[in-house]
Amino acid sequence: MQFKLWMLHLNLMSAKRYIKEYLAHHLYCVWRIFKIKCYFTLNQISITYWGVKVGKKCSFLGSTIFRRYPETAIIIGNNCAFQSSDWSNIVGICRRCMISTLKKGAVLKIGDKCGFSGAAISCAESITIGDNVLLGINVIVTDTDHHSLNAKQRFENIGITSKPIVIGNDVWIGTNSIILKGVNIGDNSVIAAGSVVVGDIPDNVVAGGVPAKVIRKL
């Protein structure tokens, strides 16, 4: 009898410990799975509506913003992940992923197994991202100035310069970095957090700063 009471006491203690330590986490996991399934459906509707080509087994945490200008292409490879909600990354996402083309003839291509967290990619001419590329939280990639340097043209939407961007395979771009027009980033390279990349970065290096420069080789 005493043994049974002791076992019951242990079970009650275990239940209280579970509720205290694990219940909130497990409920969050269930809620997260539910939201992932809901957002997957919403993103599929958006992908179809905007005519975006998406490969197999891509995942979406939160609602990604797609905007495809007429007579342009957005092509996304297989097994890519887009994190767009504040609950999808504990470091802190400031916005949803935004994938857009801006002018007729623009082509935005993303390879396989790439990951994006609150990234904004805007393509007026050509942006090519290789395989196994990670864009950290709130990274911006844009191949155009969006506004003219000429003050008189700035509000007339003319005199805007665009140049293609190429990001190689196995590249990691750190949080809050900005990749500007005409940049080529070589394979296996790492861009440090908070960098502004305005010139080419070779293969197998760590680069960082404003403007970004090679720090060391890998």
N, C-alpha and C positions, 0 to 999 in steps of 0.2 A: 504493500500500500504506500509506504513512504517512498519507495523507488518510483512508483507511478506519479506521485505528487511532485517529486523532484524533476522527473522528465517533463511533466506539464509546465513546471516553472521555467525550465530551460527553453521549452518551445515558446512560451510567452515572451521571454527575454529576447529570443531570436526574432520573433515577430516584431517586437518593439524596435529592435535594432535595425531590422530591414526597413520598417516604415521611416525611421529617422534618417538612415543613410542612403537608401536606394530607391524608395518609392518615387520621389520627385524626378530622379534621373530616368527611371523606367517609363514613367508617364510621359516625360518629354520625348523619349525615343519613339513611343507609339504615336504621339502627336506629330513628330517630325516625319515619320513614314507616311502618315495620312496626308500631310501637306505636300510631300514630294509627289505623291500620286496625283493630287489635284493640280499642282503646277505643271506636271508633265503633260496633262491634257490641255491646259491653257496654252502652253508653249507650242504644242503640236498644231493647235488652231492658228496661232500667230505665224508659225513657219509656213503653213499652207497658204494663208492669206497673202503673205508677202513674197511667196515664191522662192523661198530660201532652200537650197539643197543641203540636206543634213544626212550624214552617214549613219551607220548602225550604232546602237548602244550608247548614244549620247544622253547625258543626264542634266537636269535643270533643277536647281534649288532656288526657288523664287522665280519671278517672271522676267525673262530676258526681253529687252526691247530690240526688235528688228525693224529696220527701215531700208527697203531696197528701192532705189531710184529706178525709173523705167529704163529698160535696155542696159541693165547692169547685172552683175552676177555676185552672189554670196554663196560660197561653197565651203562646207564644213565637213571634215573627215569623220572617221569612226572613233568611238570611245572618248569623246570630248566632254568636259564637265564645265558647266556654267553656274557659278554661285552668285546669286543676285539679291538675296534677302539678308537682313542683319543677323538672323538666326543661323545662317549657313556658314559663318566664319567668326570665331570668337575674337579675332584681332580687331574687327570692326570694319564693315563695308559701308561706304558713304553713299552708294548709289547702286542701281541695278546695272547689270551688264548691258551695254548698248553697242549693237553691231549694225553699221549703216554704210550705205554707198550714197554719194552726193551728186555725182554728175554722170551723164550718159557715157557709156563705154567703160566705166570703172569695174574692176575685178578684185574681189577680196577672197583670198583662198587661205583656209586654215587646214593644217595637216591632221594626222591621227594622234590620239592620246594627248591632247592639249588641255590645259586647265586655266580657267579665268575666274577671278573674284572681283566683281564690281568693275570690270575693265570696260573702257570706252574705246572702240575702234571705229574710226571714220575714214572712209576711203573715197577720194575724188578721182584717182587714177589707177593705182595698183598697190595692194598690200599682200605680200605672200608670207605666211607663217608656216614653218616646217613642222616636223613631227616632234612629239614629246616636249613641247614648249610650255612653260609655266609663266603666266602673267600674274604677279602678286596683286595684292589688294589695291584697287583704285588706280591702276596703271592706265595711261592714255597713249594710244598709238594713232597718229594722224599724218597723212601724207600731203597735207595742204595747210597753208597759212590761215585759211578761212577769211582773212581780211587783207586788203592791200596795204603795203607800207606807205603808199601815197595817201596823204591825209584827204585829198580832194576826191579820191576814188573809193575811200574806205567804206562809205555808206551807200555806194552805188553798186556794190557787189561785182566790181571789175578789177582787173589787174592783180588777180589772186594767183599765186604760184603754187604748183603741185609737183612733186617728184616721187617716184616709186620707193617703197620700203620693202626690204627683204630681211626676214628674221630666220636664221638657219635652224637646224635640228638641235634638240637637247639644250635649248637656251632657257635660262631662268632670269626673269626680269623682276627686280625687287619692288616692294611696296611703294606706291606713290611716284614711281618713275614716269618720265614722259619721253616718248620716242617720236622725233619730228621728221619731217619730209626728207627724202633722199638718203636715208640711213640704211646701211647694210650691217647686220650683226652676225658674226661668224658662228659656226657650229660649236656647241659645248661651252659657250661663254656665259658669264654671269654679270648682270648689271646690278650694282649695289642699290639699295633702297634710296629713294629720293633723288635719283640722278636725272639729268636732262641730257639726252643723247642727240647731238646735232651732227656728228660725223661718224664715219665707219668704224666698227669695232672688229678686230680680227678674231680668228678661231682661238679657242682654248685660253681665254684670259678672263680675269676679273677686272671690270671697269666701273668707275663711279665718279661722282662729282657733278658740278655745274659750271661749265659743260663737262660731260663724262670723258675721262681719260683712262688709259690702261694703268691699272695699279700693280698687277703681277700676272705672271703666266700660271696656268694650271697644268 
